[in-house]
Amino acid sequence: MKVLIVKTSSMGDVIHTLPALTDAAKAIPGISFDWVVEEGFAEIPGWHFAVDRVIPVAIRRWRKNLWETFKSGEWKRYRTALAESDYDLVIDAQGLLKSALLVTRYSRGVSCGYDKSSAREPLAARFYQRTFQVDKQQHAVERTRQLFAQALGYQLEGRGDFAIRNHFIQGSDAVSDYLVFLHSTTRFDKHWPEEYWLELIKTATAEGWKIKLPWGNPEERDRAGRLAQKNDAVEVLPKLNLAEVTTVLAGAAGCVSVDTGLSHMAAALDRPNVILFGSTDPGLVGGYGKDQLCLEAKEQSESGSSFEPAVFANLTPAIVWQALTAQCLPVKD
């Protein structure tokens, strides 16, 4: 059985789709998937054992210059790649009008997706040949698992399995001597205060842990440098691509992270992970999987607080460290 998936972005959304493939592979021996995904996340689907082919798209880039997209032949190459296979089913797991159009106009197979009460954009449901009702008030991983189960005709069992850790960890899975602190995210109001990171780092290194700090742009690199503060137990990583930073995460004993895509990657790799939420709600898209703990900082501090963002003032390093060590970190000698 051959199935095409359309789930283009974001990083977290792409990661949240992986357990549905694991379910299907267990229920339907021999099933395989092709996957349409944004070029920036094209590595991720290929880490799953059930994915045959990844078909990159560049919707974010293409819409900035449609003329160049057509002139360069990129659009034609995408359509040619999509038409190379006949599919038993084409599942739009995005639930948007743009993804629905990618499914129905350029692929060959029975198109499936969320019904109008379930899709993120109800109009998208009009473009599918088969639609399915899935309750919106549940975690994104479970929504996608249920969509696939209905479309492919099997019963769900147990918790979802991302099934990508073995791609990065071969053989022994011994506990490492380092933690990864994912300190960077796109919005200022999602950032945990730097003084709190410094205090957490001081506590962790005093307990014998090494700390690795990844970054993705110059601003994040500068923050990582400030957090290292000449502490020999803290490593500011070099600029890494997605596969490289995922390898670092896979080897970690645990993570502390803000609301960011790499936090979902840590979850997919079954790394103990304490995720810090301030202005955003983890209810439907928080950490999913083994040893994932979301800490919310909803209560703002008294006026005059020096902490920025102020919403995090009451979510102290002591609370975070206690949560991380209680989660399942081993005691260091």
C-alpha positions in Angstrom: 0.0 0.0 0.0 1.4 3.4 -1.0 0.3 6.6 0.7 1.2 10.3 0.1 1.3 12.6 3.2 1.0 16.3 2.9 2.3 18.0 6.1 4.5 20.8 5.1 5.3 22.8 8.3 6.1 23.8 11.0 8.9 21.7 12.6 6.7 20.8 15.5 3.8 19.9 13.2 6.0 17.7 11.1 7.4 15.9 14.2 3.9 15.5 15.5 2.9 13.5 12.4 5.6 10.8 12.9 3.7 8.6 15.4 0.8 8.2 12.9 3.2 6.5 10.5 4.4 4.1 13.2 0.8 3.2 13.9 0.1 2.5 10.3 3.2 0.5 9.7 2.3 -1.8 12.7 -1.3 -2.2 11.5 -0.7 -2.6 7.8 2.5 -4.7 6.9 4.2 -3.4 3.8 2.7 0.1 3.8 5.0 2.9 2.7 4.8 6.7 2.5 5.9 9.6 0.4 5.8 13.0 2.1 5.3 16.5 0.8 7.1 18.9 3.3 8.7 22.3 3.4 12.3 22.2 2.2 13.6 23.4 5.6 12.2 20.3 7.3 12.9 17.8 4.5 15.3 15.8 6.5 12.8 14.9 9.3 10.4 12.5 7.4 13.4 10.5 6.0 14.4 9.6 9.6 11.3 7.4 9.9 11.6 3.8 8.7 8.2 3.8 6.8 9.1 6.8 4.5 10.2 6.0 1.0 10.5 9.4 -0.6 10.5 13.0 0.6 9.1 15.6 -1.9 10.2 19.1 -0.8 8.2 22.2 -1.4 9.1 25.8 -0.8 5.8 27.5 -0.3 7.2 30.1 2.1 9.9 31.0 -0.4 7.9 30.6 -3.6 5.1 33.0 -2.6 7.6 35.8 -2.2 8.5 35.7 -5.9 5.9 33.7 -7.9 7.4 34.7 -11.3 10.9 33.4 -10.4 9.3 30.2 -9.1 7.7 29.5 -12.4 10.6 30.8 -14.5 13.2 28.7 -12.7 11.3 25.5 -13.3 10.9 24.7 -9.6 7.2 24.5 -9.7 7.3 22.2 -12.8 9.8 19.9 -11.1 7.6 19.7 -8.0 4.6 18.7 -10.1 6.6 16.2 -12.0 7.9 14.6 -8.7 4.3 14.4 -7.4 3.0 12.8 -10.5 5.6 10.0 -10.6 3.6 7.7 -8.4 0.0 6.4 -8.1 -1.2 6.4 -4.5 -3.8 4.3 -2.8 -4.5 7.3 -0.5 -3.4 10.9 -0.3 -3.7 12.2 3.3 -3.6 16.0 4.0 -2.6 16.1 7.7 -2.3 19.9 7.5 -5.9 20.8 7.2 -5.3 24.1 5.3 -6.6 25.4 2.0 -3.1 25.5 0.6 -2.3 21.9 1.6 -5.7 20.7 0.3 -4.9 22.2 -3.1 -1.5 20.5 -3.2 -3.4 17.2 -2.6 -6.3 17.4 -5.0 -4.8 19.2 -8.0 -1.4 17.6 -8.5 -1.4 14.0 -7.0 -3.0 10.8 -8.1 -4.9 9.0 -5.4 -8.0 9.2 -3.2 -7.7 12.4 -1.2 -8.4 12.4 2.5 -8.5 15.0 5.2 -10.3 16.5 8.2 -14.0 17.3 7.8 -15.1 20.9 8.0 -15.6 20.8 11.8 -12.1 19.4 12.3 -9.9 21.2 9.8 -7.9 24.3 10.8 -9.4 26.0 7.7 -12.9 24.5 7.2 -12.9 25.4 3.5 -10.1 22.8 2.9 -12.6 20.0 3.5 -14.4 20.8 0.3 -11.4 19.6 -1.7 -11.1 16.0 -0.3 -12.9 13.0 -1.6 -13.1 11.5 1.9 -13.3 13.4 5.2 -13.1 12.4 8.8 -14.2 14.0 12.1 -11.5 14.4 14.7 -12.0 16.3 17.9 -9.9 19.5 18.0 -9.7 19.5 21.8 -6.8 17.0 22.1 -3.1 17.0 21.5 -1.9 17.4 17.9 -0.2 14.0 17.9 -3.5 12.3 18.9 -5.4 14.2 16.2 -3.1 13.1 13.5 -3.0 9.5 14.7 -6.8 9.4 14.7 -7.0 10.9 11.2 -4.7 8.2 9.8 -6.5 5.4 11.7 -9.8 6.4 10.2 -8.4 6.9 6.7 -6.5 3.6 6.7 -9.0 1.6 8.7 -7.3 0.3 11.8 -7.7 0.7 15.6 -5.3 2.8 17.7 -3.4 1.2 20.5 -1.4 2.8 23.3 0.7 5.9 23.2 2.2 7.2 19.9 5.8 6.3 19.0 7.9 8.7 16.9 10.3 5.9 16.0 13.2 8.1 15.0 15.6 7.6 18.0 17.2 4.5 16.5 18.2 6.6 13.5 20.6 8.5 15.7 21.4 6.1 18.5 22.9 2.8 17.5 23.9 0.0 19.9 24.4 1.0 23.6 22.1 3.7 25.0 24.1 4.5 28.1 23.3 7.7 30.0 25.6 10.6 28.8 27.2 13.2 31.0 25.6 16.3 29.4 22.4 18.2 29.3 21.1 20.4 26.4 19.5 23.8 27.3 17.4 25.0 24.4 17.4 28.7 25.3 16.3 30.2 21.9 12.9 30.7 20.3 11.4 33.2 17.9 9.3 35.4 20.1 10.6 37.5 23.0 7.7 36.7 25.3 8.6 33.0 25.0 12.2 33.5 26.4 13.1 32.5 29.9 15.1 35.3 31.6 18.9 35.1 31.0 19.6 35.5 34.7 17.5 32.4 35.3 19.4 30.4 32.7 22.7 31.5 34.4 21.5 30.3 37.8 20.2 27.0 36.4 23.6 26.4 34.6 25.4 27.1 37.9 23.3 24.6 39.7 23.6 21.9 37.0 27.4 22.2 36.6 27.8 22.2 40.4 26.1 18.8 40.3 28.6 17.5 37.8 26.7 18.0 34.5 28.2 19.4 31.4 25.9 21.8 29.4 25.6 22.1 25.7 24.1 25.3 24.2 22.9 25.2 20.5 22.1 28.3 18.5 20.7 29.1 15.0 21.5 32.8 14.3 24.0 35.5 15.6 21.6 36.7 18.3 21.2 33.3 19.7 25.0 32.7 19.5 25.6 35.8 21.5 23.1 34.8 24.1 24.8 31.3 24.3 28.1 33.1 24.8 26.7 35.2 27.7 25.2 32.1 29.3 28.6 30.2 29.1 30.3 32.9 31.3 33.7 31.3 31.1 32.3 28.1 32.7 34.5 25.2 31.5 31.6 22.8 31.9 29.4 24.8 29.3 29.9 24.3 25.6 28.6 26.8 23.0 28.1 24.5 20.1 29.3 25.5 16.6 26.7 26.3 14.0 24.9 23.0 13.3 22.5 21.8 10.7 19.2 20.1 11.7 20.6 16.5 11.6 23.7 17.5 13.6 21.8 19.3 16.4 19.3 16.4 16.5 22.3 14.0 17.0 23.4 16.2 20.0 19.9 16.0 21.4 19.7 12.2 21.0 22.8 11.8 23.1 21.7 14.1 25.9 20.8 12.8 29.4 18.0 15.5 29.4 16.9 18.9 28.3 15.4 22.1 29.5 13.7 24.1 26.7 11.5 27.0 25.9 8.6 26.7 23.5 10.4 25.9 20.3 10.6 23.4 17.5 13.7 21.6 18.9 11.8 21.0 22.1 9.4 18.7 20.1 12.5 17.1 18.6 13.8 16.3 22.1 10.4 14.7 22.8 10.5 12.7 19.6 13.9 11.3 20.7 12.6 10.3 24.1 14.9 12.7 26.0 13.7 13.8 29.5 12.6 17.4 28.8 11.3 20.2 31.0 9.5 22.7 28.7 8.9 26.3 30.0 5.8 28.0 28.9 5.0 31.7 29.6 2.7 33.5 27.2 1.8 30.3 25.2 -0.5 27.4 26.2 0.9 23.9 26.1 -2.5 22.3 26.2 -2.8 21.0 22.6 0.9 21.2 21.4 3.0 20.7 24.5 5.6 18.0 24.9 4.3 14.6 23.9 6.0 11.4 24.9 8.1 9.8 27.5 9.4 12.0 30.4 8.0 15.3 29.0 7.0 17.9 31.6 5.4 21.3 30.7 5.8 24.0 33.3 3.5 27.0 32.9 4.2 30.5 34.3 0.8 32.1 34.0 1.0 34.3 37.1 2.8 37.6 36.5 5.0 39.0 39.2 4.5 42.1 41.3 4.9 45.4 39.4 8.4 46.7 39.4 10.0 43.3 38.7 13.3 43.4 36.8 12.6 40.2 35.0 11.8 40.2 31.3 9.5 38.7 30.2 7.8 39.4 33.5 5.4 36.4 33.1 8.3 34.1 33.9 9.4 35.7 37.2 7.7 33.1 39.4 9.0 30.1 37.4 12.4 30.1 39.2 15.5 28.0 38.4 15.0 26.1 41.7 11.5 25.0 40.4 12.9 24.0 37.0 15.9 22.1 38.5 13.7 20.2 40.9 11.3 19.2 38.1 14.2 18.1 35.8 15.9 15.9 38.5 12.6 14.5 39.6 11.7 13.7 36.0 14.3 10.9 35.7 17.8 12.3 35.6 20.3 10.0 37.3 22.2 11.3 40.3 25.7 12.3 39.3 28.7 10.8 41.2 
